[in-house]
């Protein structure tokens, strides 16, 4: 089992969410997860036309979009218990940058292919 947010976990994220498109757009996304078991976790993900193409630890200054989300909210989302659009409307998912791209990505983020892929990710670990 790899530690949440580690390079190995991010590799599993990419392998799981690759070829789950079409995504509706491309974007470089900086993700900050607050209150994770090991503290604040940051990574950058590259989304291509057909799914997730890369992810690396750390926040990117050149990101098109920045997401900030609490760990428990992210776990609920990955488990399929809540949609990203609902999290955004409730203020549980904060989006900065190109919000138009965020809205373009929502159908992909909430698609059955991505939901099924995300449900296979292991995020319930002490870090």
PATI-392171 format. One line per field, with one value per residue: x, y, z negated of N, C-alpha, C in turn; residue in three letters. Coordinates in nm, 4 decimals, decimal comma. Last residue first. Layout:
REM PATI-392171
neast <- [X ...]
nnorth <- [Y ...]
nup <- [Z ...]
caeast <- [X ...]
canorth <- [Y ...]
caup <- [Z ...]
ceast <- [X ...]
cnorth <- [Y ...]
cup <- [Z ...]
resn <- [ALA ...]
END
This chain:
REM PATI-392171
neast <- [-0,0893 -0,3079 -0,5545 -0,7504 -0,7139 -0,6704 -0,8964 -1,1305 -1,2863 -1,1760 -1,2986 -1,5665 -1,5484 -1,4595 -1,6817 -1,9070 -1,8036 -1,7205 -1,5090 -1,6472 -1,8075 -1,5944 -1,4359 -1,5692 -1,5395 -1,2608 -1,2488 -1,3656 -1,1838 -0,8694 -0,8323 -0,9616 -1,2022 -1,2700 -1,5075 -1,6974 -1,8967 -2,1165 -2,0363 -1,8295 -1,9749 -2,1275 -1,9266 -1,8200 -2,0636 -2,0274 -1,9546 -1,7429 -1,4993 -1,4058 -1,5649 -1,4680 -1,2010 -1,2446 -1,3429 -1,1173 -0,9330 -1,0627 -0,9148 -0,8537 -0,7158 -0,6475 -0,5658 -0,3310 -0,0104 0,2425 0,3193 0,2075 0,2970 0,3852 0,4364 0,2554 0,1114 -0,0403 -0,2848 -0,6230 -0,7889 -0,7852 -0,6660 -0,5161 -0,4064 -0,1714 -0,1443 0,0433 -0,0205 0,0127 -0,1222 -0,0873 -0,0781 -0,1199 -0,4021 -0,5019 -0,5706 -0,6148 -0,4663 -0,4443 -0,3373 -0,3354 -0,3510 -0,3701 -0,5870 -0,8150 -1,1518 -1,3046 -1,2200 -1,3519 -1,1321 -0,9674 -0,6886 -0,6008 -0,6571 -0,4661 -0,2229 -0,2494 -0,2596 -0,0131 0,1459 0,0661 0,1794 0,4534 0,4769 0,1969 -0,0716 -0,0666 0,1691 0,0662 0,0854]
nnorth <- [0,7169 0,5682 0,5463 0,5490 0,5442 0,3650 0,3483 0,2589 0,4779 0,5868 0,4256 0,4975 0,7706 0,7582 0,6280 0,7929 1,1344 1,3550 1,4448 1,4980 1,7178 1,9025 2,0345 2,2741 2,3833 2,4268 2,6108 2,8255 2,8911 2,9177 3,0020 2,7798 2,6301 2,4153 2,2200 2,3051 2,4709 2,3638 2,3605 2,1688 1,9403 1,9198 1,8612 1,6160 1,4280 1,1745 0,9094 0,7997 0,7928 1,0434 1,1916 1,1061 1,1927 1,4706 1,5158 1,4475 1,6504 1,9369 2,1093 2,3128 2,3366 2,5511 2,5502 2,5695 2,6194 2,7101 2,6266 2,3311 2,1565 1,8081 1,5098 1,4608 1,2966 1,2595 1,2194 1,1345 1,1638 1,2537 1,5027 1,5268 1,6779 1,6510 1,7632 1,7994 1,8078 1,8105 1,7868 1,8466 1,5360 1,2680 1,2602 1,5946 1,8668 1,9347 1,9122 2,0768 2,0534 2,2012 2,0923 2,1709 2,0360 2,0143 1,8918 1,6662 1,4060 1,0887 0,9198 0,7470 0,7163 0,7034 0,6395 0,4489 0,5707 0,7968 0,6672 0,5417 0,7698 0,8622 0,6620 0,7168 0,9734 1,0221 1,0478 0,7964 0,5386 0,2161 -0,1167]
nup <- [-0,6291 -0,7031 -0,4468 -0,2147 0,0504 0,3278 0,6021 0,7115 0,7565 0,9846 1,1813 1,1516 1,2177 1,4811 1,6007 1,5434 1,4743 1,3416 1,4932 1,7349 1,6578 1,5629 1,7492 1,7893 1,5352 1,5482 1,7539 1,6173 1,4223 1,4029 1,0608 0,8128 0,6148 0,3466 0,2242 0,0504 0,1365 0,2527 0,5196 0,5041 0,4359 0,6667 0,8512 0,7594 0,5679 0,3218 0,3171 0,4493 0,3356 0,3993 0,2168 -0,0295 -0,0028 0,0066 -0,2510 -0,4013 -0,3073 -0,1371 0,1366 0,4067 0,7292 0,9907 1,3355 1,4730 1,3219 1,2722 1,0256 0,8780 0,5821 0,5410 0,7357 1,0407 1,3167 1,6420 1,7693 1,7553 2,0772 2,3372 2,3481 2,0173 1,7344 1,4869 1,1541 0,8649 0,5098 0,1559 -0,1661 -0,5105 -0,6997 -0,6882 -0,6597 -0,5553 -0,5670 -0,2174 0,0821 0,3794 0,7106 1,0209 1,3481 1,6752 1,9260 2,1983 2,2403 2,2475 2,2071 2,3179 2,0809 1,9600 1,9927 1,6467 1,3856 1,3064 1,3582 1,1884 0,9373 0,9320 0,9176 0,6679 0,5107 0,5633 0,4555 0,2257 0,1667 -0,0735 -0,0271 0,0917 0,0000]
caeast <- [0,0147 -0,2562 -0,4356 -0,7762 -0,6848 -0,6592 -0,7806 -1,0246 -1,3287 -1,1451 -1,1534 -1,5264 -1,6009 -1,3737 -1,5459 -1,8970 -1,8409 -1,8386 -1,4855 -1,5489 -1,8709 -1,6929 -1,3903 -1,5525 -1,6737 -1,3181 -1,1941 -1,4286 -1,3032 -0,9606 -0,7771 -0,9016 -1,1405 -1,2409 -1,4037 -1,6044 -1,7734 -2,1178 -2,1493 -1,8010 -1,8701 -2,1942 -2,0095 -1,7403 -2,0075 -2,0637 -2,0616 -1,8672 -1,5858 -1,3465 -1,5799 -1,6100 -1,2296 -1,1863 -1,4285 -1,2414 -0,9086 -1,0295 -1,0205 -0,8258 -0,8204 -0,6015 -0,6683 -0,4479 -0,1360 0,1881 0,2878 0,2639 0,2057 0,4103 0,4225 0,3812 0,0923 0,0760 -0,1623 -0,5075 -0,7755 -0,8430 -0,7961 -0,5158 -0,5221 -0,1929 -0,1927 0,0036 0,0316 -0,0039 -0,0628 -0,1268 -0,0756 0,0196 -0,3367 -0,4748 -0,6063 -0,5918 -0,5564 -0,4036 -0,4314 -0,2640 -0,4276 -0,2704 -0,5573 -0,6887 -1,0485 -1,3695 -1,2249 -1,2924 -1,1926 -1,1046 -0,7833 -0,5637 -0,7429 -0,6083 -0,2540 -0,2385 -0,3672 -0,1341 0,1588 0,0324 0,0340 0,3961 0,5023 0,3367 -0,0018 -0,1503 0,1237 0,1479 0,0000]
canorth <- [0,7984 0,6624 0,4975 0,5321 0,6706 0,3487 0,4106 0,1601 0,3891 0,6466 0,4256 0,3589 0,7291 0,8179 0,5741 0,6586 1,0260 1,2875 1,4133 1,3894 1,5953 1,8390 1,9051 2,1848 2,3439 2,3403 2,4761 2,7732 2,8168 2,9122 2,9980 2,9080 2,6310 2,5522 2,2169 2,2039 2,5342 2,3737 2,4462 2,3064 1,9889 1,9456 1,9808 1,7390 1,4731 1,3119 0,9528 0,8171 0,6772 0,9284 1,2097 1,0876 1,0500 1,4007 1,5446 1,3703 1,5071 1,8650 2,0244 2,2941 2,2809 2,5050 2,5443 2,6376 2,5446 2,7325 2,7699 2,3956 2,2472 1,9518 1,5791 1,4691 1,3593 1,2668 1,1793 1,1811 1,1244 1,1220 1,4869 1,5341 1,6116 1,6940 1,6625 1,8595 1,7478 1,8846 1,7149 1,9005 1,6815 1,3121 1,1976 1,4539 1,7774 1,9780 1,8376 2,0843 2,0028 2,1945 2,1181 2,1415 2,1291 1,9754 1,9947 1,7925 1,4963 1,2198 1,0344 0,7489 0,6640 0,7230 0,7385 0,4209 0,4423 0,8130 0,7579 0,4594 0,6793 0,9423 0,6763 0,5870 0,9529 0,9926 1,1652 0,8930 0,6511 0,3365 0,0000]
caup <- [-0,5684 -0,8010 -0,5147 -0,3580 -0,0170 0,1833 0,5370 0,6905 0,6474 0,8546 1,1632 1,1296 1,0861 1,3787 1,6147 1,4855 1,5656 1,2878 1,3520 1,7279 1,7095 1,4744 1,6982 1,9036 1,5776 1,4446 1,7759 1,7384 1,3814 1,5162 1,1960 0,8512 0,7466 0,3902 0,3265 0,0023 0,0915 0,1064 0,4800 0,5446 0,3461 0,5387 0,8700 0,7511 0,6947 0,3544 0,2267 0,5230 0,3086 0,4674 0,3614 0,0035 -0,0205 0,1210 -0,1355 -0,4179 -0,2892 -0,2595 0,0834 0,2643 0,6431 0,8598 1,2318 1,5278 1,3347 1,4056 1,0396 0,9965 0,6513 0,5377 0,6066 0,9669 1,1857 1,5528 1,8389 1,6794 1,9373 2,3118 2,4132 2,1626 1,7929 1,6251 1,2488 0,9911 0,6320 0,2821 -0,0533 -0,3806 -0,6868 -0,7004 -0,7754 -0,5259 -0,6779 -0,3551 -0,0050 0,2391 0,6095 0,8937 1,2264 1,5719 1,8169 2,1362 2,2487 2,2825 2,0935 2,3421 2,1486 1,9084 2,0913 1,7872 1,4512 1,2872 1,4212 1,3340 0,9801 0,9321 1,0315 0,7859 0,5131 0,5999 0,5970 0,2582 0,2185 -0,0025 -0,1086 0,0994 0,0000]
ceast <- [0,1483 -0,1413 -0,3821 -0,6580 -0,7019 -0,6203 -0,7847 -0,9020 -1,2232 -1,1829 -1,1154 -1,3755 -1,5562 -1,4201 -1,4531 -1,7550 -1,8303 -1,8838 -1,5999 -1,5266 -1,7755 -1,7608 -1,4960 -1,5139 -1,6693 -1,4558 -1,2461 -1,3791 -1,3809 -1,0838 -0,8875 -0,8440 -1,0886 -1,1629 -1,3862 -1,4884 -1,6719 -1,9950 -2,1570 -1,9118 -1,8366 -2,0933 -2,0817 -1,8238 -1,9230 -1,9941 -2,1090 -1,9836 -1,7192 -1,4289 -1,5259 -1,6340 -1,3755 -1,2153 -1,3765 -1,3364 -1,0385 -1,0171 -0,9720 -0,9449 -0,7682 -0,7223 -0,6011 -0,5562 -0,2460 0,0563 0,2239 0,2228 0,2775 0,3109 0,4534 0,3582 0,2259 0,0349 -0,0395 -0,3801 -0,6534 -0,8270 -0,8641 -0,6551 -0,5181 -0,3044 -0,2100 -0,0326 -0,0199 0,0497 -0,0914 -0,0498 -0,1208 0,0327 -0,1925 -0,4038 -0,5970 -0,6376 -0,5202 -0,5097 -0,3693 -0,3660 -0,3371 -0,3348 -0,4419 -0,6590 -0,9174 -1,2712 -1,2956 -1,3149 -1,3047 -1,1854 -0,9255 -0,6713 -0,7008 -0,6967 -0,4033 -0,2766 -0,3671 -0,2542 0,0375 0,0464 -0,0090 0,2433 0,4419 0,3524 0,1436 -0,0670 0,0470 0,0852 0,0901]
cnorth <- [0,7761 0,7453 0,6060 0,4687 0,6601 0,4825 0,3910 0,2179 0,2824 0,5554 0,4787 0,3511 0,5866 0,7745 0,6282 0,6011 0,8905 1,1708 1,3328 1,3467 1,4755 1,7146 1,8307 2,0440 2,2537 2,2912 2,3793 2,6327 2,7624 2,8273 2,9964 2,8917 2,7715 2,5452 2,3593 2,1824 2,4364 2,4462 2,4653 2,4006 2,1350 1,9995 2,0184 1,8664 1,5982 1,3506 1,0949 0,8637 0,6873 0,8014 1,0891 1,0984 1,0217 1,2513 1,4730 1,3924 1,4253 1,7161 1,9612 2,2204 2,2773 2,4595 2,4987 2,6523 2,6320 2,6580 2,8003 2,5422 2,3126 2,0309 1,7280 1,5428 1,3550 1,3284 1,1803 1,1302 1,1833 1,0747 1,3551 1,5097 1,6352 1,6097 1,7258 1,7480 1,8255 1,8009 1,7944 1,8287 1,7238 1,4637 1,2431 1,3930 1,6298 1,8706 1,8734 2,0135 2,0177 2,1583 2,1010 2,1869 2,0779 2,0779 1,9355 1,9069 1,6278 1,3167 0,9934 0,8593 0,6495 0,6611 0,7740 0,5130 0,4115 0,6828 0,7724 0,5417 0,5891 0,8594 0,7564 0,5959 0,8208 0,9766 1,1417 1,0148 0,7508 0,4493 0,1231]
cup <- [-0,6212 -0,7495 -0,6070 -0,4281 -0,1682 0,1204 0,3872 0,6198 0,6176 0,7387 1,0250 1,1042 1,0532 1,2401 1,5068 1,4926 1,4962 1,3754 1,2914 1,5834 1,7065 1,5332 1,6165 1,8584 1,7013 1,4874 1,6709 1,7695 1,5017 1,4814 1,2989 0,9915 0,7741 0,5209 0,3751 0,0995 0,0351 0,0514 0,3288 0,4975 0,3761 0,4381 0,7407 0,7673 0,6750 0,4843 0,2541 0,4383 0,3822 0,4473 0,4362 0,1539 0,0159 0,1134 -0,0114 -0,3011 -0,2980 -0,2311 -0,0461 0,2057 0,5005 0,7794 1,1024 1,4211 1,3941 1,4284 1,1746 1,0012 0,7686 0,6192 0,6208 0,8358 1,1132 1,4205 1,7485 1,7454 1,8720 2,1680 2,3795 2,2176 1,9427 1,6839 1,3857 1,0869 0,7511 0,3972 0,0730 -0,2700 -0,5474 -0,6889 -0,7972 -0,6463 -0,6415 -0,4537 -0,1481 0,1572 0,4712 0,7860 1,1046 1,4412 1,7321 2,0284 2,1992 2,2952 2,1228 2,2259 2,2407 1,9752 2,0364 1,8758 1,5940 1,3713 1,4155 1,4046 1,1317 0,9784 1,0449 0,9136 0,6356 0,6085 0,6449 0,4100 0,2550 0,0383 -0,0226 0,0186 0,0000]
resn <- [UNK UNK UNK UNK UNK UNK UNK UNK UNK UNK UNK UNK UNK UNK UNK UNK UNK UNK UNK UNK UNK UNK UNK UNK UNK UNK UNK UNK UNK UNK UNK UNK UNK UNK UNK UNK UNK UNK UNK UNK UNK UNK UNK UNK UNK UNK UNK UNK UNK UNK UNK UNK UNK UNK UNK UNK UNK UNK UNK UNK UNK UNK UNK UNK UNK UNK UNK UNK UNK UNK UNK UNK UNK UNK UNK UNK UNK UNK UNK UNK UNK UNK UNK UNK UNK UNK UNK UNK UNK UNK UNK UNK UNK UNK UNK UNK UNK UNK UNK UNK UNK UNK UNK UNK UNK UNK UNK UNK UNK UNK UNK UNK UNK UNK UNK UNK UNK UNK UNK UNK UNK UNK UNK UNK UNK UNK UNK]
END
